[in-house]
Amino acid sequence: MTFCFIQAVERCAPGAAYGTILTSMRSAIKNAGSGGSGGGDVVTSLISMLLTGGSLSAGGLRQEPQLTAGEAFDVYRKPFSL
């Protein structure tokens, strides 16, 4: 999950909304779970296994990125910041 978060932050434009980051994370998790990285080496297989909850044969999304906050806000309007 952390790996997908880092990928999402690196790929999204500066000032991207929280919702955009979450969507990018979902895409990265789904691609890792379906072998979308195109590799086939041991490291790629291990990363895929970890991202899909420990199963190389599991198809589809097995983890869901979530956000918690102290107050409600529109995740597609508020810019992400660290």
PDB file of N, CA, C and O in Angstrom:
ATOM      1  N   MET A   1       0.826  -1.188   0.000  1.00  0.00           N
ATOM      2  CA  MET A   1       0.000   0.000   0.000  1.00  0.00           C
ATOM      3  C   MET A   1       0.871   1.253   0.000  1.00  0.00           C
ATOM      4  O   MET A   1       0.573   2.216  -0.706  1.00  0.00           O
ATOM      5  N   THR A   2       1.942   1.244   0.784  1.00  0.00           N
ATOM      6  CA  THR A   2       2.843   2.399   0.826  1.00  0.00           C
ATOM      7  C   THR A   2       3.494   2.623  -0.527  1.00  0.00           C
ATOM      8  O   THR A   2       3.631   3.763  -0.972  1.00  0.00           O
ATOM      9  N   PHE A   3       3.896   1.543  -1.183  1.00  0.00           N
ATOM     10  CA  PHE A   3       4.499   1.637  -2.510  1.00  0.00           C
ATOM     11  C   PHE A   3       3.529   2.301  -3.488  1.00  0.00           C
ATOM     12  O   PHE A   3       3.939   3.153  -4.276  1.00  0.00           O
ATOM     13  N   CYS A   4       2.260   1.926  -3.449  1.00  0.00           N
ATOM     14  CA  CYS A   4       1.249   2.510  -4.334  1.00  0.00           C
ATOM     15  C   CYS A   4       0.992   3.974  -4.000  1.00  0.00           C
ATOM     16  O   CYS A   4       0.739   4.781  -4.895  1.00  0.00           O
ATOM     17  N   PHE A   5       1.055   4.321  -2.719  1.00  0.00           N
ATOM     18  CA  PHE A   5       0.899   5.715  -2.316  1.00  0.00           C
ATOM     19  C   PHE A   5       2.032   6.561  -2.895  1.00  0.00           C
ATOM     20  O   PHE A   5       1.789   7.637  -3.441  1.00  0.00           O
ATOM     21  N   ILE A   6       3.253   6.080  -2.778  1.00  0.00           N
ATOM     22  CA  ILE A   6       4.408   6.813  -3.313  1.00  0.00           C
ATOM     23  C   ILE A   6       4.277   6.968  -4.820  1.00  0.00           C
ATOM     24  O   ILE A   6       4.529   8.048  -5.354  1.00  0.00           O
ATOM     25  N   GLN A   7       3.885   5.901  -5.512  1.00  0.00           N
ATOM     26  CA  GLN A   7       3.687   5.978  -6.960  1.00  0.00           C
ATOM     27  C   GLN A   7       2.629   7.022  -7.305  1.00  0.00           C
ATOM     28  O   GLN A   7       2.816   7.812  -8.231  1.00  0.00           O
ATOM     29  N   ALA A   8       1.528   7.030  -6.575  1.00  0.00           N
ATOM     30  CA  ALA A   8       0.443   7.967  -6.844  1.00  0.00           C
ATOM     31  C   ALA A   8       0.897   9.410  -6.661  1.00  0.00           C
ATOM     32  O   ALA A   8       0.595  10.267  -7.492  1.00  0.00           O
ATOM     33  N   VAL A   9       1.617   9.682  -5.587  1.00  0.00           N
ATOM     34  CA  VAL A   9       2.104  11.039  -5.328  1.00  0.00           C
ATOM     35  C   VAL A   9       3.080  11.473  -6.415  1.00  0.00           C
ATOM     36  O   VAL A   9       3.044  12.621  -6.857  1.00  0.00           O
ATOM     37  N   GLU A  10       3.946  10.570  -6.846  1.00  0.00           N
ATOM     38  CA  GLU A  10       4.919  10.906  -7.891  1.00  0.00           C
ATOM     39  C   GLU A  10       4.254  11.131  -9.247  1.00  0.00           C
ATOM     40  O   GLU A  10       4.712  11.969 -10.025  1.00  0.00           O
ATOM     41  N   ARG A  11       3.198  10.407  -9.535  1.00  0.00           N
ATOM     42  CA  ARG A  11       2.553  10.488 -10.854  1.00  0.00           C
ATOM     43  C   ARG A  11       1.559  11.630 -10.976  1.00  0.00           C
ATOM     44  O   ARG A  11       1.340  12.141 -12.074  1.00  0.00           O
ATOM     45  N   CYS A  12       0.955  12.037  -9.874  1.00  0.00           N
ATOM     46  CA  CYS A  12      -0.053  13.095  -9.928  1.00  0.00           C
ATOM     47  C   CYS A  12       0.614  14.467  -9.981  1.00  0.00           C
ATOM     48  O   CYS A  12       1.715  14.672  -9.468  1.00  0.00           O
ATOM     49  N   ALA A  13      -0.087  15.388 -10.614  1.00  0.00           N
ATOM     50  CA  ALA A  13       0.416  16.753 -10.733  1.00  0.00           C
ATOM     51  C   ALA A  13       0.424  17.431  -9.365  1.00  0.00           C
ATOM     52  O   ALA A  13      -0.384  17.094  -8.500  1.00  0.00           O
ATOM     53  N   PRO A  14       1.337  18.389  -9.164  1.00  0.00           N
ATOM     54  CA  PRO A  14       1.323  19.147  -7.906  1.00  0.00           C
ATOM     55  C   PRO A  14      -0.048  19.805  -7.704  1.00  0.00           C
ATOM     56  O   PRO A  14      -0.634  20.334  -8.648  1.00  0.00           O
ATOM     57  N   GLY A  15      -0.539  19.769  -6.498  1.00  0.00           N
ATOM     58  CA  GLY A  15      -1.846  20.348  -6.207  1.00  0.00           C
ATOM     59  C   GLY A  15      -3.009  19.421  -6.513  1.00  0.00           C
ATOM     60  O   GLY A  15      -4.161  19.852  -6.476  1.00  0.00           O
ATOM     61  N   ALA A  16      -2.733  18.149  -6.817  1.00  0.00           N
ATOM     62  CA  ALA A  16      -3.799  17.187  -7.094  1.00  0.00           C
ATOM     63  C   ALA A  16      -4.668  17.007  -5.848  1.00  0.00           C
ATOM     64  O   ALA A  16      -4.188  17.126  -4.721  1.00  0.00           O
ATOM     65  N   ALA A  17      -5.926  16.723  -6.065  1.00  0.00           N
ATOM     66  CA  ALA A  17      -6.863  16.535  -4.958  1.00  0.00           C
ATOM     67  C   ALA A  17      -6.662  15.172  -4.303  1.00  0.00           C
ATOM     68  O   ALA A  17      -6.115  14.249  -4.906  1.00  0.00           O
ATOM     69  N   TYR A  18      -7.115  15.068  -3.061  1.00  0.00           N
ATOM     70  CA  TYR A  18      -7.035  13.800  -2.332  1.00  0.00           C
ATOM     71  C   TYR A  18      -7.696  12.672  -3.123  1.00  0.00           C
ATOM     72  O   TYR A  18      -7.168  11.562  -3.184  1.00  0.00           O
ATOM     73  N   GLY A  19      -8.837  12.952  -3.721  1.00  0.00           N
ATOM     74  CA  GLY A  19      -9.552  11.936  -4.499  1.00  0.00           C
ATOM     75  C   GLY A  19      -8.739  11.430  -5.673  1.00  0.00           C
ATOM     76  O   GLY A  19      -8.795  10.247  -6.009  1.00  0.00           O
ATOM     77  N   THR A  20      -7.985  12.319  -6.299  1.00  0.00           N
ATOM     78  CA  THR A  20      -7.128  11.936  -7.417  1.00  0.00           C
ATOM     79  C   THR A  20      -6.025  10.999  -6.946  1.00  0.00           C
ATOM     80  O   THR A  20      -5.701  10.027  -7.628  1.00  0.00           O
ATOM     81  N   ILE A  21      -5.452  11.282  -5.795  1.00  0.00           N
ATOM     82  CA  ILE A  21      -4.408  10.420  -5.223  1.00  0.00           C
ATOM     83  C   ILE A  21      -4.989   9.040  -4.912  1.00  0.00           C
ATOM     84  O   ILE A  21      -4.366   8.026  -5.226  1.00  0.00           O
ATOM     85  N   LEU A  22      -6.176   8.990  -4.300  1.00  0.00           N
ATOM     86  CA  LEU A  22      -6.805   7.710  -3.972  1.00  0.00           C
ATOM     87  C   LEU A  22      -7.119   6.903  -5.233  1.00  0.00           C
ATOM     88  O   LEU A  22      -6.917   5.688  -5.260  1.00  0.00           O
ATOM     89  N   THR A  23      -7.606   7.569  -6.267  1.00  0.00           N
ATOM     90  CA  THR A  23      -7.897   6.891  -7.531  1.00  0.00           C
ATOM     91  C   THR A  23      -6.627   6.333  -8.153  1.00  0.00           C
ATOM     92  O   THR A  23      -6.622   5.218  -8.674  1.00  0.00           O
ATOM     93  N   SER A  24      -5.560   7.105  -8.099  1.00  0.00           N
ATOM     94  CA  SER A  24      -4.277   6.642  -8.625  1.00  0.00           C
ATOM     95  C   SER A  24      -3.758   5.443  -7.836  1.00  0.00           C
ATOM     96  O   SER A  24      -3.178   4.524  -8.413  1.00  0.00           O
ATOM     97  N   MET A  25      -3.962   5.450  -6.525  1.00  0.00           N
ATOM     98  CA  MET A  25      -3.558   4.308  -5.699  1.00  0.00           C
ATOM     99  C   MET A  25      -4.357   3.063  -6.066  1.00  0.00           C
ATOM    100  O   MET A  25      -3.795   1.973  -6.174  1.00  0.00           O
ATOM    101  N   ARG A  26      -5.671   3.219  -6.260  1.00  0.00           N
ATOM    102  CA  ARG A  26      -6.502   2.075  -6.658  1.00  0.00           C
ATOM    103  C   ARG A  26      -6.004   1.479  -7.966  1.00  0.00           C
ATOM    104  O   ARG A  26      -5.935   0.259  -8.118  1.00  0.00           O
ATOM    105  N   SER A  27      -5.660   2.344  -8.904  1.00  0.00           N
ATOM    106  CA  SER A  27      -5.155   1.889 -10.200  1.00  0.00           C
ATOM    107  C   SER A  27      -3.844   1.124 -10.046  1.00  0.00           C
ATOM    108  O   SER A  27      -3.657   0.079 -10.669  1.00  0.00           O
ATOM    109  N   ALA A  28      -2.942   1.638  -9.220  1.00  0.00           N
ATOM    110  CA  ALA A  28      -1.651   0.971  -9.008  1.00  0.00           C
ATOM    111  C   ALA A  28      -1.835  -0.394  -8.349  1.00  0.00           C
ATOM    112  O   ALA A  28      -1.152  -1.353  -8.712  1.00  0.00           O
ATOM    113  N   ILE A  29      -2.751  -0.490  -7.385  1.00  0.00           N
ATOM    114  CA  ILE A  29      -3.014  -1.768  -6.718  1.00  0.00           C
ATOM    115  C   ILE A  29      -3.615  -2.762  -7.705  1.00  0.00           C
ATOM    116  O   ILE A  29      -3.218  -3.927  -7.748  1.00  0.00           O
ATOM    117  N   LYS A  30      -4.572  -2.291  -8.494  1.00  0.00           N
ATOM    118  CA  LYS A  30      -5.220  -3.165  -9.472  1.00  0.00           C
ATOM    119  C   LYS A  30      -4.214  -3.658 -10.507  1.00  0.00           C
ATOM    120  O   LYS A  30      -4.217  -4.837 -10.862  1.00  0.00           O
ATOM    121  N   ASN A  31      -3.352  -2.763 -10.994  1.00  0.00           N
ATOM    122  CA  ASN A  31      -2.338  -3.152 -11.977  1.00  0.00           C
ATOM    123  C   ASN A  31      -1.351  -4.145 -11.389  1.00  0.00           C
ATOM    124  O   ASN A  31      -0.941  -5.083 -12.072  1.00  0.00           O
ATOM    125  N   ALA A  32      -0.968  -3.957 -10.145  1.00  0.00           N
ATOM    126  CA  ALA A  32      -0.039  -4.893  -9.504  1.00  0.00           C
ATOM    127  C   ALA A  32      -0.699  -6.253  -9.329  1.00  0.00           C
ATOM    128  O   ALA A  32      -0.049  -7.285  -9.496  1.00  0.00           O
ATOM    129  N   GLY A  33      -1.974  -6.263  -8.997  1.00  0.00           N
ATOM    130  CA  GLY A  33      -2.696  -7.513  -8.793  1.00  0.00           C
ATOM    131  C   GLY A  33      -2.940  -8.283 -10.067  1.00  0.00           C
ATOM    132  O   GLY A  33      -3.067  -9.507 -10.042  1.00  0.00           O
ATOM    133  N   SER A  34      -3.010  -7.566 -11.204  1.00  0.00           N
ATOM    134  CA  SER A  34      -3.267  -8.242 -12.474  1.00  0.00           C
ATOM    135  C   SER A  34      -1.998  -8.451 -13.270  1.00  0.00           C
ATOM    136  O   SER A  34      -2.053  -8.883 -14.421  1.00  0.00           O
ATOM    137  N   GLY A  35      -0.849  -8.151 -12.672  1.00  0.00           N
ATOM    138  CA  GLY A  35       0.418  -8.316 -13.386  1.00  0.00           C
ATOM    139  C   GLY A  35       0.651  -7.215 -14.393  1.00  0.00           C
ATOM    140  O   GLY A  35       1.388  -7.414 -15.359  1.00  0.00           O
ATOM    141  N   GLY A  36       0.040  -6.049 -14.197  1.00  0.00           N
ATOM    142  CA  GLY A  36       0.131  -4.956 -15.141  1.00  0.00           C
ATOM    143  C   GLY A  36       1.478  -4.289 -15.223  1.00  0.00           C
ATOM    144  O   GLY A  36       1.679  -3.421 -16.072  1.00  0.00           O
ATOM    145  N   SER A  37       2.409  -4.666 -14.367  1.00  0.00           N
ATOM    146  CA  SER A  37       3.720  -4.034 -14.406  1.00  0.00           C
ATOM    147  C   SER A  37       4.569  -4.560 -15.545  1.00  0.00           C
ATOM    148  O   SER A  37       5.592  -3.961 -15.878  1.00  0.00           O
ATOM    149  N   GLY A  38       4.166  -5.675 -16.155  1.00  0.00           N
ATOM    150  CA  GLY A  38       4.851  -6.168 -17.332  1.00  0.00           C
ATOM    151  C   GLY A  38       6.077  -6.995 -17.056  1.00  0.00           C
ATOM    152  O   GLY A  38       6.600  -7.643 -17.963  1.00  0.00           O
ATOM    153  N   GLY A  39       6.561  -6.992 -15.805  1.00  0.00           N
ATOM    154  CA  GLY A  39       7.758  -7.759 -15.482  1.00  0.00           C
ATOM    155  C   GLY A  39       7.436  -9.225 -15.341  1.00  0.00           C
ATOM    156  O   GLY A  39       6.449  -9.701 -15.903  1.00  0.00           O
ATOM    157  N   GLY A  40       8.215  -9.916 -14.632  1.00  0.00           N
ATOM    158  CA  GLY A  40       7.994 -11.321 -14.419  1.00  0.00           C
ATOM    159  C   GLY A  40       9.078 -11.860 -13.508  1.00  0.00           C
ATOM    160  O   GLY A  40       9.155 -13.059 -13.241  1.00  0.00           O
ATOM    161  N   ASP A  41       9.915 -10.943 -13.036  1.00  0.00           N
ATOM    162  CA  ASP A  41      11.009 -11.366 -12.176  1.00  0.00           C
ATOM    163  C   ASP A  41      10.520 -11.599 -10.753  1.00  0.00           C
ATOM    164  O   ASP A  41       9.351 -11.369 -10.443  1.00  0.00           O
ATOM    165  N   VAL A  42      11.396 -12.045  -9.915  1.00  0.00           N
ATOM    166  CA  VAL A  42      11.057 -12.393  -8.538  1.00  0.00           C
ATOM    167  C   VAL A  42      10.588 -11.178  -7.755  1.00  0.00           C
ATOM    168  O   VAL A  42       9.627 -11.274  -6.992  1.00  0.00           O
ATOM    169  N   VAL A  43      11.246 -10.035  -7.929  1.00  0.00           N
ATOM    170  CA  VAL A  43      10.870  -8.829  -7.182  1.00  0.00           C
ATOM    171  C   VAL A  43       9.463  -8.389  -7.569  1.00  0.00           C
ATOM    172  O   VAL A  43       8.658  -8.060  -6.698  1.00  0.00           O
ATOM    173  N   THR A  44       9.158  -8.381  -8.862  1.00  0.00           N
ATOM    174  CA  THR A  44       7.824  -8.000  -9.318  1.00  0.00           C
ATOM    175  C   THR A  44       6.777  -8.949  -8.760  1.00  0.00           C
ATOM    176  O   THR A  44       5.709  -8.514  -8.329  1.00  0.00           O
ATOM    177  N   SER A  45       7.076 -10.236  -8.766  1.00  0.00           N
ATOM    178  CA  SER A  45       6.138 -11.220  -8.226  1.00  0.00           C
ATOM    179  C   SER A  45       5.924 -11.014  -6.734  1.00  0.00           C
ATOM    180  O   SER A  45       4.799 -11.133  -6.249  1.00  0.00           O
ATOM    181  N   LEU A  46       6.983 -10.707  -6.007  1.00  0.00           N
ATOM    182  CA  LEU A  46       6.873 -10.475  -4.566  1.00  0.00           C
ATOM    183  C   LEU A  46       6.035  -9.236  -4.283  1.00  0.00           C
ATOM    184  O   LEU A  46       5.165  -9.261  -3.412  1.00  0.00           O
ATOM    185  N   ILE A  47       6.290  -8.156  -5.008  1.00  0.00           N
ATOM    186  CA  ILE A  47       5.503  -6.931  -4.821  1.00  0.00           C
ATOM    187  C   ILE A  47       4.041  -7.205  -5.132  1.00  0.00           C
ATOM    188  O   ILE A  47       3.160  -6.780  -4.385  1.00  0.00           O
ATOM    189  N   SER A  48       3.774  -7.910  -6.223  1.00  0.00           N
ATOM    190  CA  SER A  48       2.394  -8.251  -6.573  1.00  0.00           C
ATOM    191  C   SER A  48       1.740  -9.076  -5.477  1.00  0.00           C
ATOM    192  O   SER A  48       0.584  -8.842  -5.126  1.00  0.00           O
ATOM    193  N   MET A  49       2.473 -10.039  -4.938  1.00  0.00           N
ATOM    194  CA  MET A  49       1.936 -10.888  -3.881  1.00  0.00           C
ATOM    195  C   MET A  49       1.588 -10.054  -2.644  1.00  0.00           C
ATOM    196  O   MET A  49       0.529 -10.242  -2.045  1.00  0.00           O
ATOM    197  N   LEU A  50       2.469  -9.145  -2.269  1.00  0.00           N
ATOM    198  CA  LEU A  50       2.228  -8.316  -1.090  1.00  0.00           C
ATOM    199  C   LEU A  50       1.041  -7.381  -1.294  1.00  0.00           C
ATOM    200  O   LEU A  50       0.254  -7.166  -0.371  1.00  0.00           O
ATOM    201  N   LEU A  51       0.907  -6.825  -2.495  1.00  0.00           N
ATOM    202  CA  LEU A  51      -0.176  -5.888  -2.768  1.00  0.00           C
ATOM    203  C   LEU A  51      -1.526  -6.572  -2.897  1.00  0.00           C
ATOM    204  O   LEU A  51      -2.558  -5.933  -2.690  1.00  0.00           O
ATOM    205  N   THR A  52      -1.543  -7.849  -3.232  1.00  0.00           N
ATOM    206  CA  THR A  52      -2.815  -8.557  -3.379  1.00  0.00           C
ATOM    207  C   THR A  52      -3.181  -9.345  -2.136  1.00  0.00           C
ATOM    208  O   THR A  52      -4.063 -10.203  -2.183  1.00  0.00           O
ATOM    209  N   GLY A  53      -2.524  -9.070  -1.040  1.00  0.00           N
ATOM    210  CA  GLY A  53      -2.875  -9.724   0.204  1.00  0.00           C
ATOM    211  C   GLY A  53      -2.233 -11.079   0.396  1.00  0.00           C
ATOM    212  O   GLY A  53      -2.738 -11.898   1.164  1.00  0.00           O
ATOM    213  N   GLY A  54      -1.125 -11.331  -0.288  1.00  0.00           N
ATOM    214  CA  GLY A  54      -0.385 -12.563  -0.069  1.00  0.00           C
ATOM    215  C   GLY A  54      -0.698 -13.691  -1.014  1.00  0.00           C
ATOM    216  O   GLY A  54      -0.278 -14.822  -0.768  1.00  0.00           O
ATOM    217  N   SER A  55      -1.420 -13.433  -2.093  1.00  0.00           N
ATOM    218  CA  SER A  55      -1.755 -14.496  -3.028  1.00  0.00           C
ATOM    219  C   SER A  55      -1.431 -14.062  -4.445  1.00  0.00           C
ATOM    220  O   SER A  55      -1.950 -13.057  -4.928  1.00  0.00           O
ATOM    221  N   LEU A  56      -0.569 -14.823  -5.110  1.00  0.00           N
ATOM    222  CA  LEU A  56      -0.225 -14.496  -6.492  1.00  0.00           C
ATOM    223  C   LEU A  56      -1.362 -14.793  -7.449  1.00  0.00           C
ATOM    224  O   LEU A  56      -1.454 -14.163  -8.503  1.00  0.00           O
ATOM    225  N   SER A  57      -2.223 -15.726  -7.114  1.00  0.00           N
ATOM    226  CA  SER A  57      -3.296 -16.111  -8.026  1.00  0.00           C
ATOM    227  C   SER A  57      -4.578 -15.317  -7.801  1.00  0.00           C
ATOM    228  O   SER A  57      -5.545 -15.496  -8.541  1.00  0.00           O
ATOM    229  N   ALA A  58      -4.605 -14.465  -6.818  1.00  0.00           N
ATOM    230  CA  ALA A  58      -5.819 -13.698  -6.527  1.00  0.00           C
ATOM    231  C   ALA A  58      -6.041 -12.667  -7.620  1.00  0.00           C
ATOM    232  O   ALA A  58      -5.163 -11.848  -7.892  1.00  0.00           O
ATOM    233  N   GLY A  59      -7.187 -12.702  -8.235  1.00  0.00           N
ATOM    234  CA  GLY A  59      -7.490 -11.744  -9.287  1.00  0.00           C
ATOM    235  C   GLY A  59      -8.266 -10.576  -8.735  1.00  0.00           C
ATOM    236  O   GLY A  59      -9.136 -10.757  -7.883  1.00  0.00           O
ATOM    237  N   GLY A  60      -7.972  -9.395  -9.199  1.00  0.00           N
ATOM    238  CA  GLY A  60      -8.741  -8.232  -8.814  1.00  0.00           C
ATOM    239  C   GLY A  60      -8.215  -7.520  -7.585  1.00  0.00           C
ATOM    240  O   GLY A  60      -7.211  -7.903  -6.984  1.00  0.00           O
ATOM    241  N   LEU A  61      -8.922  -6.491  -7.246  1.00  0.00           N
ATOM    242  CA  LEU A  61      -8.549  -5.603  -6.154  1.00  0.00           C
ATOM    243  C   LEU A  61      -8.839  -6.251  -4.809  1.00  0.00           C
ATOM    244  O   LEU A  61      -9.972  -6.650  -4.541  1.00  0.00           O
ATOM    245  N   ARG A  62      -7.824  -6.358  -3.967  1.00  0.00           N
ATOM    246  CA  ARG A  62      -7.995  -6.967  -2.647  1.00  0.00           C
ATOM    247  C   ARG A  62      -7.769  -5.958  -1.534  1.00  0.00           C
ATOM    248  O   ARG A  62      -8.094  -6.239  -0.380  1.00  0.00           O
ATOM    249  N   GLN A  63      -7.226  -4.799  -1.846  1.00  0.00           N
ATOM    250  CA  GLN A  63      -7.021  -3.752  -0.849  1.00  0.00           C
ATOM    251  C   GLN A  63      -7.697  -2.487  -1.347  1.00  0.00           C
ATOM    252  O   GLN A  63      -7.769  -2.241  -2.552  1.00  0.00           O
ATOM    253  N   GLU A  64      -8.186  -1.694  -0.420  1.00  0.00           N
ATOM    254  CA  GLU A  64      -8.866  -0.451  -0.768  1.00  0.00           C
ATOM    255  C   GLU A  64      -8.226   0.700  -0.008  1.00  0.00           C
ATOM    256  O   GLU A  64      -8.287   0.734   1.221  1.00  0.00           O
ATOM    257  N   PRO A  65      -7.603   1.657  -0.726  1.00  0.00           N
ATOM    258  CA  PRO A  65      -7.029   2.806  -0.025  1.00  0.00           C
ATOM    259  C   PRO A  65      -8.148   3.633   0.619  1.00  0.00           C
ATOM    260  O   PRO A  65      -9.194   3.858   0.010  1.00  0.00           O
ATOM    261  N   GLN A  66      -7.916   4.076   1.842  1.00  0.00           N
ATOM    262  CA  GLN A  66      -8.913   4.840   2.578  1.00  0.00           C
ATOM    263  C   GLN A  66      -8.286   6.094   3.162  1.00  0.00           C
ATOM    264  O   GLN A  66      -7.069   6.186   3.322  1.00  0.00           O
ATOM    265  N   LEU A  67      -9.135   7.052   3.475  1.00  0.00           N
ATOM    266  CA  LEU A  67      -8.695   8.319   4.042  1.00  0.00           C
ATOM    267  C   LEU A  67      -9.552   8.617   5.262  1.00  0.00           C
ATOM    268  O   LEU A  67     -10.774   8.471   5.222  1.00  0.00           O
ATOM    269  N   THR A  68      -8.917   9.029   6.333  1.00  0.00           N
ATOM    270  CA  THR A  68      -9.661   9.486   7.507  1.00  0.00           C
ATOM    271  C   THR A  68      -9.264  10.928   7.791  1.00  0.00           C
ATOM    272  O   THR A  68      -8.141  11.345   7.508  1.00  0.00           O
ATOM    273  N   ALA A  69     -10.199  11.678   8.352  1.00  0.00           N
ATOM    274  CA  ALA A  69      -9.942  13.082   8.659  1.00  0.00           C
ATOM    275  C   ALA A  69     -10.765  13.481   9.877  1.00  0.00           C
ATOM    276  O   ALA A  69     -11.743  12.820  10.225  1.00  0.00           O
ATOM    277  N   GLY A  70     -10.359  14.559  10.510  1.00  0.00           N
ATOM    278  CA  GLY A  70     -11.059  15.061  11.682  1.00  0.00           C
ATOM    279  C   GLY A  70     -12.364  15.757  11.351  1.00  0.00           C
ATOM    280  O   GLY A  70     -13.197  15.965  12.233  1.00  0.00           O
ATOM    281  N   GLU A  71     -12.554  16.121  10.086  1.00  0.00           N
ATOM    282  CA  GLU A  71     -13.786  16.776   9.655  1.00  0.00           C
ATOM    283  C   GLU A  71     -14.068  16.398   8.208  1.00  0.00           C
ATOM    284  O   GLU A  71     -13.154  16.059   7.455  1.00  0.00           O
ATOM    285  N   ALA A  72     -15.330  16.458   7.828  1.00  0.00           N
ATOM    286  CA  ALA A  72     -15.727  16.096   6.466  1.00  0.00           C
ATOM    287  C   ALA A  72     -15.263  17.159   5.467  1.00  0.00           C
ATOM    288  O   ALA A  72     -15.268  18.352   5.768  1.00  0.00           O
ATOM    289  N   PHE A  73     -14.860  16.707   4.272  1.00  0.00           N
ATOM    290  CA  PHE A  73     -14.508  17.622   3.188  1.00  0.00           C
ATOM    291  C   PHE A  73     -14.653  16.895   1.861  1.00  0.00           C
ATOM    292  O   PHE A  73     -14.673  15.665   1.819  1.00  0.00           O
ATOM    293  N   ASP A  74     -14.754  17.653   0.782  1.00  0.00           N
ATOM    294  CA  ASP A  74     -14.877  17.091  -0.566  1.00  0.00           C
ATOM    295  C   ASP A  74     -13.488  16.671  -1.040  1.00  0.00           C
ATOM    296  O   ASP A  74     -12.634  17.520  -1.298  1.00  0.00           O
ATOM    297  N   VAL A  75     -13.262  15.367  -1.153  1.00  0.00           N
ATOM    298  CA  VAL A  75     -11.924  14.870  -1.506  1.00  0.00           C
ATOM    299  C   VAL A  75     -11.516  15.234  -2.926  1.00  0.00           C
ATOM    300  O   VAL A  75     -10.331  15.185  -3.257  1.00  0.00           O
ATOM    301  N   TYR A  76     -12.485  15.603  -3.778  1.00  0.00           N
ATOM    302  CA  TYR A  76     -12.147  15.961  -5.156  1.00  0.00           C
ATOM    303  C   TYR A  76     -11.931  17.463  -5.337  1.00  0.00           C
ATOM    304  O   TYR A  76     -11.665  17.923  -6.448  1.00  0.00           O
ATOM    305  N   ARG A  77     -12.044  18.225  -4.256  1.00  0.00           N
ATOM    306  CA  ARG A  77     -11.787  19.669  -4.329  1.00  0.00           C
ATOM    307  C   ARG A  77     -10.599  20.110  -3.490  1.00  0.00           C
ATOM    308  O   ARG A  77      -9.920  21.079  -3.832  1.00  0.00           O
ATOM    309  N   LYS A  78     -10.345  19.413  -2.402  1.00  0.00           N
ATOM    310  CA  LYS A  78      -9.258  19.819  -1.502  1.00  0.00           C
ATOM    311  C   LYS A  78      -7.929  19.273  -2.013  1.00  0.00           C
ATOM    312  O   LYS A  78      -7.785  18.065  -2.196  1.00  0.00           O
ATOM    313  N   PRO A  79      -6.956  20.154  -2.245  1.00  0.00           N
ATOM    314  CA  PRO A  79      -5.639  19.707  -2.721  1.00  0.00           C
ATOM    315  C   PRO A  79      -4.905  18.884  -1.664  1.00  0.00           C
ATOM    316  O   PRO A  79      -4.947  19.196  -0.474  1.00  0.00           O
ATOM    317  N   PHE A  80      -4.241  17.843  -2.118  1.00  0.00           N
ATOM    318  CA  PHE A  80      -3.440  16.994  -1.248  1.00  0.00           C
ATOM    319  C   PHE A  80      -2.198  17.752  -0.809  1.00  0.00           C
ATOM    320  O   PHE A  80      -1.580  18.457  -1.606  1.00  0.00           O
ATOM    321  N   SER A  81      -1.831  17.606   0.464  1.00  0.00           N
ATOM    322  CA  SER A  81      -0.586  18.209   0.946  1.00  0.00           C
ATOM    323  C   SER A  81       0.012  17.320   2.022  1.00  0.00           C
ATOM    324  O   SER A  81      -0.704  16.679   2.792  1.00  0.00           O
ATOM    325  N   LEU A  82       1.331  17.294   2.059  1.00  0.00           N
ATOM    326  CA  LEU A  82       2.049  16.540   3.092  1.00  0.00           C
ATOM    327  C   LEU A  82       2.532  17.502   4.148  1.00  0.00           C
ATOM    328  O   LEU A  82       3.164  17.087   5.119  1.00  0.00           O
TER     329      LEU A  82
END
